[in-house]
């Protein structure tokens, strides 16, 4: 991303400055100056943003923040928890349920997804359909506890599979 200066000059902000900014879809940055009354009125009509500063560091910080706002956020995956399938059950209403032991982290229902890993190969990636502890639906199960995990549209779970639950975080772009 690059900042492009269309025009620079000294003196007050004039109507021609506002027209140039409107035609270029730009903003006007003023340092220790004021726009002429007609220029301010025209800027309001044209929807041109005029930003006025008396401290240069404030101007620089605002421009940097505006440019960062234009950057797409970076998506970063974070593993929330891992569970090992110890036994597989077929439940008439729920389908196949993996009786699992949480090896690390926390298995949460609010996670972005779950991967089924068999012999270090991902065999399926989808979403949790159910998370139970004994007969109760729960939001999360922590490390060291057993639970029943159902996976949407997947019934080929085998004993020994690893279920890896992950979340996707959006990280704001930085310059």
DAJO-V993702 format. One record per pair of residues at least 24 apart in sequence whose C-alpha atoms are under 7 Angstrom apart, sorted by the first residue. I is the first residue (numbers start at 1). J is the second residue. D is the distance in Angstrom with one decimal. If there is no record, write none. Layout:
I,J,D
I,J,D
This chain:
12,36,6.4
13,39,6.7
14,39,5.3
15,39,4.4
15,42,6.9
18,43,5.8
18,48,6.9
21,48,6.8
22,46,6.4
22,48,5.9
68,173,5.8
68,174,5.7
68,175,6.3
71,173,5.5
72,173,6.3
73,170,5.8
73,171,5.3
73,172,4.6
73,173,5.3
74,170,5.6
74,171,5.0
74,172,6.4
74,173,6.5
75,168,6.4
75,169,5.7
75,170,4.8
75,171,6.3
76,168,5.6
76,169,5.2
76,170,6.4
77,166,6.8
77,167,5.9
77,168,4.5
77,169,6.2
78,166,5.6
78,167,5.3
78,168,6.1
79,165,6.1
79,166,4.3
79,167,6.4
80,105,5.8
80,106,5.9
80,107,6.7
80,165,5.6
80,166,5.0
80,167,6.5
81,105,4.1
81,106,4.6
81,107,5.2
81,164,6.0
81,165,5.3
81,166,7.0
82,162,6.7
82,163,5.6
82,164,4.5
82,165,6.2
83,162,5.7
83,163,5.1
83,164,6.5
84,160,6.1
84,161,5.9
84,162,4.6
84,163,6.2
85,159,5.2
85,160,5.2
85,161,5.3
85,162,6.2
86,159,5.3
86,160,6.2
87,159,5.5
88,157,7.0
88,158,6.6
88,159,6.5
96,150,6.5
96,155,5.2
97,148,6.0
97,149,5.5
97,150,4.8
98,148,5.5
98,149,5.1
98,150,6.3
98,157,6.9
99,147,5.9
99,148,4.6
99,149,6.6
100,146,5.6
100,147,5.4
100,148,6.0
100,149,7.0
101,144,6.8
101,145,5.9
101,146,4.4
101,147,6.4
102,142,6.6
102,143,4.9
102,144,5.5
102,145,5.7
102,146,6.2
103,143,5.7
103,144,6.3
104,143,5.0
105,142,6.3
105,143,5.5
106,140,6.5
106,141,5.7
106,142,4.4
106,143,5.9
107,140,5.4
107,141,5.3
107,142,6.4
107,165,6.3
108,139,5.8
108,140,4.3
108,141,6.7
109,139,5.3
109,140,6.2
111,165,6.7
111,166,5.9
111,167,5.1
112,166,6.0
112,167,4.7
112,168,6.3
113,165,5.9
113,166,5.7
113,167,6.7
114,163,6.5
114,164,5.5
114,165,4.3
114,166,6.2
115,163,5.6
115,164,5.1
115,165,6.5
116,161,6.5
116,162,5.9
116,163,4.9
116,164,6.6
117,161,5.7
117,162,5.0
117,163,6.2
118,161,5.0
118,162,6.5
126,152,6.6
127,151,5.9
127,152,5.7
128,152,5.9
